[in-house]
Amino acid sequence: MTTSKSTETKTIPFGGILLILLGILILLEQIFDIQMKGGIFLAALGLIFILWGSTQHKAGLLIPGGILTGMSIGVMLVEDSGTIPTSYAEGVFLLSLGAGFGLVTILAHLFTIEKYWWAAIVASILSLLGSGLIILEMPDGHVIKQLIEVIFAGLQYLWPLALILLGITIVLKRR
């Protein structure tokens, strides 16, 4: 009976190390009464998933990393900084979340063999909706506001139809 050398590579328990660092950060925040705002906390979580996913080449970990990072930007802009008027808050948050989904596509392309183009589609939709909401809240630009209102009114019927068509396509492909 012959034995061969194992070709397994040792992997660093990156997730465990990052959870330890996150726990230390939260503990230090409590001990020294540091005010960590919501956006910073979400950014730290997003960074953990991005580092973990990129070093382990796992696209599944990059999804929460990108989404949390996008959310953190939105929270920082809307709530933490207080520089964005409340009338633009929803649009800015959707744009930031769209950027997070866009980040998923980019990171998966860079660090894994998987290509998550679906995330780019979600990013585009969120970005368009966010831009539309911002335009609707602008004090000037009556013509473009009317156009956006017409588009949004049409979309309320279009997206359910798109879901129905997508469902029919999936059902028919399974047969």
N, C-alpha and C positions, 0 to 999 in steps of 0.2 A: 504494500500500500504506500503510495507516494503522497507526499503533502506538498502543496504549492503555497507560495507566499500569498498572503492576502493582498489584493490590490485596492482594498478599501482605503479611502482617504479619511483622515481624521477631520472632523468638522468642529468648529468652535461653537459652543452653545450660545450663539449670539443673542437669541431671544431671552434666555435666562439672564445673561449679563445686562441687557438693556432693561429688563424688568427690575433688576437690583438697582441700577442707576436711577430709574424712575422712582422707585421706593425711597431711595436716599434723598432725591430732590424734593419729594413730597414731605418727607420727615423734616428736612432742613427748613422747608417753608413753614411748617407748624412750630418748630422749636424757636426759630428766630422771627416769627410773625411777619414773614415776607408776604406781600400781597401779589400773588401770581394771578394775573387776569386770565379770563377764559381763553382768549386767543393764544396766549403763550402756552397754556397747558395743552390745548389742541395741537399746536405746532410741535410741541415736544413729543406727543404721541405719534403724530404724523411722521416726524423724523425717525422715531424708533422703527416704525414699520418700513419706511423707505430704506433705512440702513440695513435692517434685517433682510428684507426682500432682495435688495441689490447684492448683498454679500453672499446670500444663499441661492441667488438666481431663481427665486420663486415669485412668479407674477402675482399669485394669490395674496401675498403679503404687501405688494405694491398698491393694491386696490384700496385698502383702508388708509394706507400712507398718503396716497394722492388726495383722497376724499377729505381726510382730516386736515391735510395741509391747506386745501382750498377753503374748507370751513374756517380754519384758523385765520386766514387772511380776511375773510368776510367779517368774522367776529371782531378782529382787531380794528378794521376800518369802521365798522358800524357802531360797536359798543365800546370797545376799549379806548379808542382815540377820541371819539365824540366830534370828529371833524366832518362827518358825512351828515347832511340834513336828514331828518327822519323820513321825509317824503321820498328820498332816494334809497332808503335802507334795503328794501326788498330787492330792488334791481341790482344794487351793489353786491348783496349777498349771493344772488343767483349767478352773477358774473364771476365771483370768487369761487363758488362751487363748480362752475363750468371750467374754470382754470384748473381746479383740482382733478377733475376727470380728464382734462387734457394732459395733465402731468402723468396720469396712469398710463396713457397711450405711449408717451415719450419714454418713461422709465421702463415699461415692459419691453419696448423696442431696443433700448440700450443694454439692459441687463439680463434679458431672458431670450429664449428662442420663440416665445409666444408673442403674438401680435394682437393686442387688444384694441382693434379698430372700433369696436362697439363703444368704448369709452370716449372716443373722439366724436361719435355721433351724439352721445349724451352731452358732451361738452358744448357742442355746437347748439343744440336745442336750448340748454340752460343759458348760454351766452346770448342767444337771440331773444329769449324771453326776458332776461335781465335788462338787455339794452332797450327793449320795447317798454318795459316798466319805467325805466329812467326817462325815456323820451316822453311818455305820457305825463310825467310829473313836471316836465320843464315848463316854465312860464310862457315862453315864446314858441314859435314853430307850429302854428295852428294847422297848416296843411299836413305836415308829417305826423302830427298827433292824430289827425283824422284818419290818415292812412293806417297807422298802427292800430287804432280802434277797430277799423274794418278788418284788418288782418286777424286781430285777436278774436273778434266776433266769428270769423270764419273758422278759426282754429278750434273753437269750442265744439264744432261739429266734425272737423276733419280728423282730429287725433283719435276719437273713439272709432271712427271708420277705419283708420290705419291699424288700430289694435285688432279690429274684427278681421281685416284682410290678413294681417300677420298670423292670427290664430288659424284662419282657414288654410293658409299656406303650410303651416306646421302640421295640421291635421292631414292634409292631402299628401305631404311628403312622407309621412309615416306609413301610408298605405302602400 
